[in-house]
Amino acid sequence: MDNLKKILEVLNDLIRINKDREAGYNRVSRELTPAEHNLRSAFERKAQDSRNNIVQLEQLADDVHHQIQEEDAEQKRSTALGGIYKLWTEVKDFFNGKNSKDVLKSCADGEAKAKDCYESALRELELPDNIQHVLDEQKSSLDASQQEIMNMISSQ
């Protein structure tokens, strides 16, 4: 049961990370000028990716939570911030910058940190195959997102 609790903590951390990521991309997208519509479109896609990740992670967290309840009816979900989320909070305000190049650089740094959080989750726990698969896919999506942002930086 201790492993299930750790898995639930990690899933909740990844949900928080994706909510912060979604909010950051939504905020920076609204702050762009009309001339930067190509960036707005990319950032809106990244916010949507985070919403999709949240849905998947919440379903996995619910499944794990139900398993914990079955093993211990007294157990309640922990609301404390876990270690993975603490890694993220060091840079969660990464969606900053005065011009598009600064914004892109901070977004690339944020994607790298989010990826580090996923890697930490994958490395630290023995995860069931279905959870491992979802986290691997979401981490790959973050890899692609970071590369896309790096390409945008190069083209400016």
Phi, psi and omega in degrees: 000329179300321178295321178297320178295319178294319178298316179298319178299315180295316179298318178296322176298316181292327174297313179299317180300314181292327175294317177296317180298314178300312181298319180296314179293323177297317181296310182294328178296319179292334184274352181285154177280161177303330180291342182261034183300329179294323176291319180302315180299315179296318181291325177295323176295320181292323175296318178295321176303317179295319177299318178297317178300317181300314180301312180297314182294321178296322177296315178297318180297320177298317179299314179295319179300317178296323176297319179295317179299321178296322180282329182210098184299339181278343187291135176243155179296137178282138177255358180290149177288133179271174184297324181294316180294326178298324175300318183292321186297342177297333183227013187298340177268035185285348183279068183230163175145153183265336178229171187297325180294318177296318178298314180298318180298316180292325177293319178298319177297319179295319178297321178298319180291319177299318178299318177300321179296317177296316180300320178297316179298317181291328183279324190277338187236151170271108188257146171299153184305318183294322179288317177304316182297313181297315181294321176299315180296317181292323177296319177298322177296321177294321175303311181296320179296316179297318179296319178299317180294320178298321177295322177297320179297316181296327184277356180269000000 
